[in-house]
């Protein structure tokens, strides 16, 4: 492990405190319940004990795995407005072959980044307006929406219902614009 990577892991792990909300990619929001130190092969390692809110599952993450997993803090309250603007403005491609689209969407979901998940959600939503989604894509659409709503609710003063309404409003307006563009 390079010194820069080691420093980044230590900095990331030291930034997490008991009680912090944390994003576990593709799983959603968790709460840091406990932080312990353990020694493996003579090396001390910081261990996060995270309770996933959606499933009430306890996961234990050693510091060396935090980066690979993609653990991060939720976006800030200030970033919520810019997220909605991104969601409104981001363009999506629904013309890809389903196998390519599924792999690309899967990789975006796995990244755990909110903007990547938003692209998956918007893409699958638009596609669902043209044709029925496969079972896997329906599940991915539902999971993407759940992840977006839960992170925005954790990052803002908005309740999940208001966030859902705002997402629906943006999608309806974007779909209307897309249909108008197709008519020309």
MARTOR-319908 format. One record per residue (C-alpha): x, y, z. Coordinates in steps of 0.2 Angstrom, whole numbers, plus 5000, padded with zeros to 4 digits. Last residue first. Example, Ala and Ser with C-alpha at 12.3 -4.5 7.8 and 13.67 -1.06 7.14 Angstrom:
<atoms>
+------+------+------+
:   c1 :   c2 :   c3 :
+------+------+------+
: 5068 : 4995 : 5036 :
: 5062 : 4978 : 5039 :
+------+------+------+
</atoms>
This chain:
<atoms>
+------+------+------+
:   c1 :   c2 :   c3 :
+------+------+------+
: 4803 : 5089 : 4830 :
: 4791 : 5077 : 4840 :
: 4806 : 5069 : 4849 :
: 4810 : 5085 : 4857 :
: 4793 : 5087 : 4864 :
: 4794 : 5070 : 4871 :
: 4810 : 5073 : 4880 :
: 4804 : 5090 : 4887 :
: 4788 : 5081 : 4894 :
: 4800 : 5067 : 4901 :
: 4811 : 5080 : 4909 :
: 4795 : 5089 : 4917 :
: 4788 : 5072 : 4923 :
: 4805 : 5067 : 4930 :
: 4808 : 5083 : 4939 :
: 4791 : 5082 : 4947 :
: 4793 : 5064 : 4952 :
: 4810 : 5068 : 4960 :
: 4801 : 5083 : 4970 :
: 4787 : 5072 : 4976 :
: 4799 : 5059 : 4981 :
: 4809 : 5072 : 4991 :
: 4793 : 5078 : 4999 :
: 4788 : 5060 : 5004 :
: 4806 : 5057 : 5011 :
: 4805 : 5072 : 5023 :
: 4815 : 5087 : 5019 :
: 4827 : 5095 : 5032 :
: 4842 : 5089 : 5022 :
: 4856 : 5076 : 5021 :
: 4848 : 5061 : 5029 :
: 4832 : 5064 : 5018 :
: 4843 : 5066 : 5003 :
: 4852 : 5050 : 5007 :
: 4836 : 5040 : 5010 :
: 4828 : 5047 : 4994 :
: 4842 : 5043 : 4983 :
: 4845 : 5026 : 4989 :
: 4827 : 5021 : 4988 :
: 4825 : 5028 : 4970 :
: 4841 : 5018 : 4965 :
: 4834 : 5002 : 4973 :
: 4817 : 5004 : 4965 :
: 4825 : 5006 : 4948 :
: 4837 : 4992 : 4951 :
: 4823 : 4980 : 4955 :
: 4814 : 4985 : 4939 :
: 4830 : 4983 : 4930 :
: 4832 : 4965 : 4936 :
: 4814 : 4960 : 4933 :
: 4815 : 4967 : 4915 :
: 4808 : 4984 : 4911 :
: 4792 : 4986 : 4901 :
: 4794 : 4998 : 4887 :
: 4794 : 5017 : 4883 :
: 4790 : 5025 : 4900 :
: 4801 : 5011 : 4908 :
: 4816 : 5018 : 4898 :
: 4813 : 5035 : 4905 :
: 4813 : 5028 : 4923 :
: 4828 : 5017 : 4920 :
: 4839 : 5031 : 4913 :
: 4833 : 5043 : 4927 :
: 4837 : 5030 : 4941 :
: 4853 : 5025 : 4934 :
: 4859 : 5043 : 4931 :
: 4853 : 5047 : 4949 :
: 4864 : 5032 : 4956 :
: 4879 : 5040 : 4947 :
: 4875 : 5057 : 4955 :
: 4873 : 5049 : 4972 :
: 4890 : 5040 : 4972 :
: 4889 : 5022 : 4978 :
: 4901 : 5016 : 4964 :
: 4891 : 5000 : 4964 :
: 4876 : 5008 : 4957 :
: 4886 : 5015 : 4942 :
: 4894 : 4998 : 4939 :
: 4876 : 4990 : 4939 :
: 4870 : 5004 : 4927 :
: 4884 : 5000 : 4915 :
: 4882 : 4982 : 4916 :
: 4863 : 4983 : 4914 :
: 4865 : 4995 : 4899 :
: 4877 : 4984 : 4890 :
: 4865 : 4969 : 4892 :
: 4850 : 4979 : 4887 :
: 4858 : 4986 : 4871 :
: 4860 : 5005 : 4873 :
: 4846 : 5017 : 4867 :
: 4841 : 5024 : 4884 :
: 4855 : 5037 : 4885 :
: 4853 : 5049 : 4899 :
: 4856 : 5068 : 4900 :
: 4858 : 5076 : 4917 :
: 4850 : 5093 : 4919 :
: 4836 : 5089 : 4932 :
: 4846 : 5077 : 4942 :
: 4860 : 5089 : 4942 :
: 4849 : 5103 : 4948 :
: 4842 : 5092 : 4962 :
: 4860 : 5087 : 4967 :
: 4864 : 5106 : 4967 :
: 4850 : 5109 : 4980 :
: 4856 : 5094 : 4991 :
: 4874 : 5100 : 4991 :
: 4871 : 5113 : 5004 :
: 4864 : 5100 : 5016 :
: 4880 : 5090 : 5014 :
: 4881 : 5074 : 5005 :
: 4881 : 5058 : 5015 :
: 4898 : 5052 : 5022 :
: 4908 : 5039 : 5013 :
: 4911 : 5021 : 5012 :
: 4917 : 5015 : 4995 :
: 4919 : 4997 : 4998 :
: 4937 : 4998 : 4991 :
: 4940 : 5013 : 5002 :
: 4934 : 5006 : 5018 :
: 4942 : 4989 : 5016 :
: 4959 : 4994 : 5024 :
: 4950 : 5002 : 5039 :
: 4941 : 4986 : 5044 :
: 4922 : 4985 : 5041 :
: 4910 : 4976 : 5053 :
: 4892 : 4976 : 5046 :
: 4877 : 4975 : 5058 :
: 4860 : 4973 : 5048 :
: 4845 : 4983 : 5053 :
: 4839 : 4980 : 5035 :
: 4836 : 4998 : 5029 :
: 4846 : 5006 : 5043 :
: 4862 : 4997 : 5041 :
: 4871 : 4997 : 5058 :
: 4889 : 5000 : 5056 :
: 4903 : 4993 : 5067 :
: 4919 : 5002 : 5061 :
: 4936 : 4994 : 5064 :
: 4953 : 5003 : 5066 :
: 4968 : 4992 : 5062 :
: 4984 : 4989 : 5072 :
: 4997 : 4979 : 5063 :
: 5006 : 4965 : 5071 :
: 4998 : 4951 : 5061 :
: 4981 : 4958 : 5064 :
: 4978 : 4970 : 5079 :
: 4961 : 4977 : 5083 :
: 4955 : 4994 : 5087 :
: 4937 : 4998 : 5089 :
: 4923 : 5010 : 5083 :
: 4905 : 5007 : 5088 :
: 4888 : 5011 : 5082 :
: 4892 : 5020 : 5065 :
: 4875 : 5023 : 5058 :
: 4870 : 5016 : 5041 :
: 4863 : 5023 : 5025 :
: 4861 : 5013 : 5009 :
: 4865 : 4996 : 5004 :
: 4871 : 4999 : 4986 :
: 4886 : 5009 : 4992 :
: 4887 : 5010 : 5011 :
: 4884 : 5028 : 5015 :
: 4887 : 5034 : 5033 :
: 4878 : 5043 : 5046 :
: 4889 : 5047 : 5061 :
: 4884 : 5041 : 5079 :
: 4901 : 5035 : 5083 :
: 4914 : 5045 : 5073 :
: 4920 : 5044 : 5056 :
: 4934 : 5056 : 5051 :
: 4947 : 5045 : 5057 :
: 4943 : 5032 : 5045 :
: 4944 : 5044 : 5030 :
: 4961 : 5051 : 5036 :
: 4968 : 5034 : 5040 :
: 4963 : 5028 : 5023 :
: 4969 : 5044 : 5014 :
: 4986 : 5042 : 5023 :
: 4988 : 5024 : 5018 :
: 4984 : 5028 : 5000 :
: 4997 : 5042 : 5000 :
: 5010 : 5030 : 5008 :
: 5007 : 5017 : 4995 :
: 5000 : 5000 : 5000 :
+------+------+------+
</atoms>
